[in-house]
Amino acid sequence: MRKVITYHCDHCNGFLSSESEMKIHEKECEAHRIVHDWLDIKEIEKKTWLNENEAAVYTGFGIGMLDKLRFKGTQLGTLPYVLISGKYVRFRRVEIDKYLMKHSCTPQSGAKIKS
């Protein structure tokens, strides 16, 4: 029986299936962390249109997760975006907010929270 090892990235909460994938991802993820350090959320909140890095900071999701949400989505739909010249991805901040609100959950009355 072959043992399957899964690698996990704590920063973006991603799972990878091989060590080589993990090494490549670590470089991308490190770049993602650097982007988070210099992008100011207050400046992002003033903008109407966000690029992928700004959307990642705004939502707290990694760029890979944003890609999954705009291509595959969830049962409630995909994350709306605009593609300019076939390569520049832009998100309207209000559309991001609507998408997240559509996915918000409220606890049922009497529900017990595990600690």
N, C-alpha and C positions, 0 to 999 in steps of 0.2 A: 504494500500500500504506500503510495507516494504522499509525503507530508507537504501540505500547502502552507507556505508562510505568507502572511499578509503584513505589509508595512503600513504604518499609520502616521500621518502628519498632524501633529497637535495644533499647528497654527491654523490650517484651513479645514481640519477635520476630514481630510481625504484619505482613502485607502488605496494602496498600490500593490500590485501583485508580484513585483520582482525588485531585487536590490538595485539593478540598473535603472529601473523606472524611478525608484526612490531617490537615487543620486541626482538624476535630472530634475526631479521635482524639487529637491532641496534648493537647487540653484534658483529655480523659478520662484519658489516660496520665499527665499531670502530677498529676492528682488521685490516681491510683494510686500514684505515687512518694511523694506526701505521706503517704498511708496507710502505706506501708512504713516511713517514717521514725518514725512515732509508735507503731506497734504493736510490742509487745515479744514476741519469739518465746518467751521463757521463760513468759510469762503464757499465751500461746496453747497451749503444750504441756501446761498444767495443765487445760485445758478439755476437756469431752466433746463439746460441740456448737460448731461454728464458723460464723460468718456468712461471706458471700462475701469480704469484705476480709481476714478472718483466715485463711480457707482459701487465699487468694492469697499471703499472706505465708508461711504454713506450707509450701506446695508450691513457691513460687517462680514459679508460673504467673500470668499476667494473668487478670483476671476474664473476659475474652473467651474465653480458652483453657478456663477452668473451665466456661463455658457450653457450649462445643463438646463437652467430654468428657461432660457430663451429658446433652446432647441427642443427639449423634451417636455419641460414644464411639469405640472402636476395634474391631478384630476380636475383642478379648477382653471387650467389654462396655462399658457406660456407667458413669460415676462416680455412685455412689448419693448421693441427696440427699433432703431432706424439704422440702415446700412448705407453709408455714403461711399460712392465710387467703388463699391464692391469690397471695401476693406476697413472702413472707419465705422466702428460701432458707437452709437450714441443712445442714451436712455433719457427720457423725460423724467425729471425728478418726481413730478406729480403722479406719473404712471407707475413708478416704483412704489410710491406710497399707497396707491390704490391696490396694487398687486399684493403688497404685504398685508394691508388691512383685510383683503379678501381671504387671506390665509390665517387671520388671527383666531385664536381660540379663547373661549371663556369657560372657566370651570362651572360645572353644574352645581346648583345649590346642594349642599350636603355632601359634596365630594370631599374625600379625605386626601390630604397631601402627605405623601410618604416622605419621611425625613431620613 
